Amino acid sequence: MNYICNVSLLAENTRFIKSRAQELGFFYCGISKAEFLAEEAPRLEKWLKANMNGKMSYMENHFDKRLDPRLLVEGAKSVVSLALNYFPEKDLAEDDKPKLSKYAYGEDYHFVIKEKLTAFMRSIHEEIGEVGGRMFVDSAPVLDKAWAVKSGMGWMGKHTNIITRESGSFFFIAELILDLDLEPDGPVKDYCGTCTRCIDACPTDAIVAPYVVDGSRCISYLTIELKNEIIPSGFKGKMDNWAFGCDVCQDVCPWNRFSKPTTEASFFPSEQLKNMQKEDWQELTREVFSSLFKNSAIKRTRYKGLMRNINFLQ
């Protein structure tokens, strides 16, 4: 009788978690058992030894914690993986002016998702009880993509982004790591097949092999993570006019024909951003930068970094 009650409670808690995720706007919620990522360990070690993290030295920190969520949350039982769509209604990228990655059109996703996760945890405490856990939004040593794959969210494409058959790949990933037993989901099949469009289209040849990206060559790394005064001259003429991030590998992916515009108003671009012309970017002042990107992820580059990128495109 006790076993039946436990199974019933497990199912009930799992249903609540998935239902509440949908109410909060996440289009996918999948669950994995919190355990050591045995398959990821050698891959991560090999990638780091090849210096494919470039100057992202933080990727070398907390190696064990990246692979075992139980070192991040004491008594962790489940990893809840969540997906939030950011695909815009209109692509603002135009060849004659600096381009921004679609994820940065609206408000900084860290703040938007953190607010949703805070509400999520509050709901869990109200409905289930004293559940211990932490929420993660691309801000801690968590291998988001590995957990997304384990949860059945989608598969890792050859460009290393997660792809879903229903929605493509333009979405953010977040997690709740909880000390709560839940019913785990399982992975889905890889549907990339023989397609190599992302590899062929990468302007800097950063996808060095299927499922392997040399981060130090990626335009997103060069325009955001690299804090040098100048971008290495070897990339001159290869940036495809990207001033912040890059969407090329996703734009060419056939699965993104299924992407649907987000309904999350926080991710909508402002009228000012939509109306920016080439001259406006070249003549951007600190004041306009501060106003235009007040709550944006683009603030990560600071004014100096963004202008470095824009000037490198000339």
KOLMIDREN-383750 format. One record per residue (C-alpha): residue number from 1; residue in one letter; x, y, z. Coordinates in steps of 0.02 Angstrom, whole numbers, m for minus. Example, Ala and Ser with C-alpha at 12.3 -4.5 7.8 and 13.67 -1.06 7.14 Angstrom:
BEGIN
1_A_615_m225_390 $
2_S_684_m53_357 $
// end
This chain:
BEGIN
1_M_0_0_0 $
2_N_142_119_45 $
3_Y_228_83_m122 $
4_I_68_125_m216 $
5_C_51_288_m119 $
6_N_232_335_m159 $
7_V_208_298_m345 $
8_S_48_398_m347 $
9_L_133_546_m260 $
10_L_279_537_m381 $
11_A_159_548_m529 $
12_E_57_686_m449 $
13_N_210_793_m411 $
14_T_277_766_m587 $
15_R_111_818_m664 $
16_F_109_975_m558 $
17_I_287_1023_m607 $
18_K_250_1004_m793 $
19_S_83_1093_m783 $
20_R_154_1240_m685 $
21_A_299_1256_m809 $
22_Q_175_1275_m951 $
23_E_75_1405_m854 $
24_L_235_1506_m833 $
25_G_265_1508_m1021 $
26_F_394_1370_m1042 $
27_F_351_1268_m1197 $
28_Y_445_1116_m1135 $
29_C_478_1040_m964 $
30_G_575_878_m951 $
31_I_648_784_m803 $
32_S_809_688_m776 $
33_K_876_592_m628 $
34_A_1011_694_m540 $
35_E_1167_591_m567 $
36_F_1346_599_m631 $
37_L_1358_639_m817 $
38_A_1477_496_m859 $
39_E_1469_518_m1049 $
40_E_1501_705_m1040 $
41_A_1656_694_m929 $
42_P_1782_638_m1062 $
43_R_1705_753_m1194 $
44_L_1721_906_m1083 $
45_E_1898_860_m1032 $
46_K_1951_837_m1214 $
47_W_1871_1002_m1266 $
48_L_1959_1097_m1127 $
49_K_2128_1015_m1162 $
50_A_2113_1070_m1344 $
51_N_2090_1250_m1280 $
52_M_1924_1265_m1372 $
53_N_1860_1372_m1230 $
54_G_1978_1511_m1286 $
55_K_1994_1639_m1146 $
56_M_1837_1577_m1059 $
57_S_1942_1515_m914 $
58_Y_1787_1498_m805 $
59_M_1745_1342_m907 $
60_E_1893_1257_m823 $
61_N_1827_1293_m649 $
62_H_1715_1177_m548 $
63_F_1743_1030_m666 $
64_D_1664_906_m545 $
65_K_1513_1016_m511 $
66_R_1479_1033_m697 $
67_L_1462_845_m707 $
68_D_1367_807_m546 $
69_P_1217_911_m490 $
70_R_1224_830_m319 $
71_L_1378_937_m286 $
72_L_1274_1092_m321 $
73_V_1119_1043_m222 $
74_E_1137_930_m72 $
75_G_1027_777_m88 $
76_A_977_820_m267 $
77_K_859_693_m344 $
78_S_795_775_m503 $
79_V_848_900_m636 $
80_V_702_993_m715 $
81_S_749_1061_m887 $
82_L_646_1204_m958 $
83_A_638_1288_m1129 $
84_L_577_1465_m1164 $
85_N_553_1523_m1343 $
86_Y_633_1686_m1400 $
87_F_610_1674_m1589 $
88_P_560_1848_m1651 $
89_E_417_1892_m1766 $
90_K_538_1983_m1880 $
91_D_723_1952_m1909 $
92_L_813_2119_m1889 $
93_A_975_2058_m1968 $
94_E_1016_2148_m2130 $
95_D_1177_2131_m2228 $
96_D_1209_2317_m2240 $
97_K_1212_2352_m2053 $
98_P_1280_2272_m1893 $
99_K_1182_2118_m1839 $
100_L_1127_2064_m1666 $
101_S_1087_1886_m1615 $
102_K_899_1861_m1600 $
103_Y_910_1815_m1417 $
104_A_967_1992_m1377 $
105_Y_825_2088_m1460 $
106_G_728_2113_m1299 $
107_E_760_2111_m1112 $
108_D_904_2013_m1037 $
109_Y_842_1833_m1027 $
110_H_932_1805_m862 $
111_F_812_1924_m774 $
112_V_656_1867_m866 $
113_I_686_1682_m833 $
114_K_747_1707_m654 $
115_E_582_1792_m615 $
116_K_486_1644_m686 $
117_L_594_1519_m591 $
118_T_569_1614_m428 $
119_A_380_1602_m453 $
120_F_403_1418_m498 $
121_M_496_1378_m337 $
122_R_366_1473_m236 $
123_S_228_1368_m316 $
124_I_323_1208_m279 $
125_H_336_1255_m95 $
126_E_152_1300_m86 $
127_E_92_1143_m175 $
128_I_217_1008_m126 $
129_G_301_1073_32 $
130_E_478_1106_89 $
131_V_575_1057_m66 $
132_G_758_1104_m71 $
133_G_836_1160_m232 $
134_R_918_1293_m339 $
135_M_874_1377_m503 $
136_F_996_1403_m644 $
137_V_994_1518_m795 $
138_D_1159_1503_m887 $
139_S_1247_1571_m733 $
140_A_1327_1424_m642 $
141_P_1428_1267_m681 $
142_V_1283_1170_m756 $
143_L_1293_1080_m925 $
144_D_1123_1143_m984 $
145_K_1128_1054_m1152 $
146_A_1174_885_m1079 $
147_W_1027_893_m959 $
148_A_912_954_m1097 $
149_V_956_801_m1202 $
150_K_932_682_m1055 $
151_S_762_760_m1020 $
152_G_699_729_m1197 $
153_M_688_914_m1240 $
154_G_774_879_m1405 $
155_W_939_820_m1475 $
156_M_1106_908_m1488 $
157_G_1130_966_m1667 $
158_K_1295_963_m1758 $
159_H_1312_1148_m1711 $
160_T_1293_1092_m1527 $
161_N_1129_1186_m1501 $
162_I_978_1088_m1443 $
163_I_849_1058_m1581 $
164_T_667_1007_m1564 $
165_R_563_940_m1707 $
166_E_417_1051_m1658 $
167_S_504_1217_m1625 $
168_G_679_1218_m1697 $
169_S_819_1286_m1588 $
170_F_785_1469_m1547 $
171_F_750_1450_m1361 $
172_F_832_1476_m1192 $
173_I_868_1331_m1075 $
174_A_853_1340_m885 $
175_E_851_1214_m743 $
176_L_785_1179_m570 $
177_I_890_1055_m473 $
178_L_780_985_m335 $
179_D_795_863_m190 $
180_L_628_793_m246 $
181_D_597_626_m331 $
182_L_505_647_m496 $
183_E_468_534_m644 $
184_P_614_552_m767 $
185_D_591_569_m954 $
186_G_708_493_m1082 $
187_P_810_561_m1229 $
188_V_744_574_m1406 $
189_K_824_521_m1570 $
190_D_950_630_m1664 $
191_Y_866_692_m1823 $
192_C_1013_786_m1902 $
193_G_1045_641_m2021 $
194_T_1173_679_m2156 $
195_C_1139_867_m2155 $
196_T_1293_977_m2137 $
197_R_1217_1149_m2173 $
198_C_1274_1224_m2008 $
199_I_1452_1162_m2032 $
200_D_1459_1224_m2211 $
201_A_1386_1395_m2170 $
202_C_1491_1443_m2018 $
203_P_1586_1602_m2072 $
204_T_1738_1564_m1963 $
205_D_1740_1374_m1979 $
206_A_1709_1360_m1792 $
207_I_1614_1195_m1808 $
208_V_1772_1091_m1827 $
209_A_1679_924_m1832 $
210_P_1499_868_m1811 $
211_Y_1449_906_m1630 $
212_V_1613_996_m1593 $
213_V_1628_1186_m1590 $
214_D_1795_1273_m1565 $
215_G_1730_1410_m1453 $
216_S_1884_1517_m1483 $
217_R_1834_1533_m1668 $
218_C_1647_1563_m1641 $
219_I_1582_1737_m1684 $
220_S_1479_1738_m1524 $
221_Y_1639_1712_m1425 $
222_L_1734_1843_m1524 $
223_T_1599_1977_m1503 $
224_I_1547_1940_m1324 $
225_E_1666_1833_m1222 $
226_L_1832_1896_m1292 $
227_K_1878_2051_m1191 $
228_N_2037_2097_m1288 $
229_E_2059_2273_m1354 $
230_I_2051_2205_m1530 $
231_I_1981_2052_m1617 $
232_P_2120_1947_m1697 $
233_S_2155_2009_m1873 $
234_G_2135_1835_m1946 $
235_F_1947_1854_m1927 $
236_K_1939_2015_m2028 $
237_G_1811_1997_m2168 $
238_K_1741_1837_m2093 $
239_M_1619_1908_m1964 $
240_D_1470_1917_m2083 $
241_N_1425_2086_m2005 $
242_W_1385_2013_m1833 $
243_A_1413_2142_m1695 $
244_F_1341_2041_m1551 $
245_G_1326_1852_m1558 $
246_C_1289_1753_m1716 $
247_D_1138_1655_m1781 $
248_V_1209_1583_m1943 $
249_C_1213_1400_m1891 $
250_Q_1034_1411_m1828 $
251_D_969_1515_m1972 $
252_V_1022_1383_m2099 $
253_C_956_1236_m1998 $
254_P_806_1156_m2087 $
255_W_721_1122_m1921 $
256_N_702_1307_m1887 $
257_R_568_1319_m2019 $
258_F_458_1260_m1876 $
259_S_507_1403_m1761 $
260_K_359_1508_m1705 $
261_P_365_1689_m1643 $
262_T_378_1704_m1455 $
263_T_230_1768_m1355 $
264_E_344_1828_m1215 $
265_A_328_2018_m1228 $
266_S_491_2044_m1134 $
267_F_585_1977_m1285 $
268_F_504_2095_m1411 $
269_P_626_2224_m1484 $
270_S_594_2407_m1451 $
271_E_540_2522_m1592 $
272_Q_705_2614_m1574 $
273_L_804_2454_m1602 $
274_K_696_2404_m1751 $
275_N_726_2573_m1832 $
276_M_916_2577_m1810 $
277_Q_1006_2612_m1975 $
278_K_1187_2581_m2022 $
279_E_1235_2762_m1984 $
280_D_1151_2752_m1813 $
281_W_1261_2605_m1766 $
282_Q_1420_2689_m1826 $
283_E_1378_2850_m1733 $
284_L_1314_2765_m1575 $
285_T_1351_2867_m1418 $
286_R_1369_2806_m1240 $
287_E_1205_2892_m1196 $
288_V_1108_2806_m1335 $
289_F_1192_2640_m1292 $
290_S_1139_2656_m1109 $
291_S_961_2700_m1158 $
292_L_940_2574_m1298 $
293_F_1014_2427_m1202 $
294_K_963_2474_m1024 $
295_N_891_2301_m985 $
296_S_977_2205_m1123 $
297_A_1102_2062_m1127 $
298_I_1202_2173_m1245 $
299_K_1262_2270_m1093 $
300_R_1383_2125_m1067 $
301_T_1497_2197_m1200 $
302_R_1486_2373_m1127 $
303_Y_1489_2520_m1247 $
304_K_1675_2502_m1281 $
305_G_1658_2317_m1327 $
306_L_1511_2344_m1444 $
307_M_1599_2486_m1534 $
308_R_1755_2378_m1550 $
309_N_1648_2249_m1638 $
310_I_1561_2375_m1751 $
311_N_1725_2456_m1801 $
312_F_1802_2286_m1839 $
313_L_1664_2258_m1967 $
314_Q_1713_2412_m2069 $
// end
